[in-house]
Amino acid sequence: AGVEPDLVPAEHRAAGLVAEFPDYEPGSPGNLVLFPCAEEAPSTISEGLGAKGWEVRRIHAYRTVALPPPEGWLLDRVAHADAVTFAASSSATAYAALKGPDGAPLPVPPLVICMGPTTAMDARALGMTGVEEADGPSSEGIVAALARNLAHGS
């Protein structure tokens, strides 16, 4: 979009951004940080930057809304998949809430690829096994992890 970021943390997650964000130096001009985020976003960035002297304005730019469950035929295909991917903890939580046509929890495929350590930790806390982290926080990272983990079937 033509905007060059001033800071891109080596660790692409909230804790990584907080760790690399500089402390606010009193007397310096402007200590306001606008933080557009999901309504459900944890307070890691707000609290972390606040502890470094910054005034953080958290703006809820979007919220996650649950959709109705998919049709039975699609649930059946998902239940028999080799892998499932989650880009956020909310998607893992939504999957864990799915029920099959018989009302039982939907089986989790043997491979669960998560975009980042927080999503992976939350997937495990939901009882999911076979959880692996993507090879970086991107769709490319998810594809690379899928390819690496499913290569044995080729």
Secondary structure, 3 states (H helix, E strand, C coil): CCCCCCCCCCCCCHHHHHHHCCCCCCCCCCCEEEEEEECCCCCHHHHHHHHCCCEEEEEEEECCCCCCCCCHHHHHHHHCCCEEEECCHHHHHHHHCCECCCCCECCCCCEEEECCHHHHHHHHHCCCCCEEECCCCCHHHHHHHHHHHHHHHC
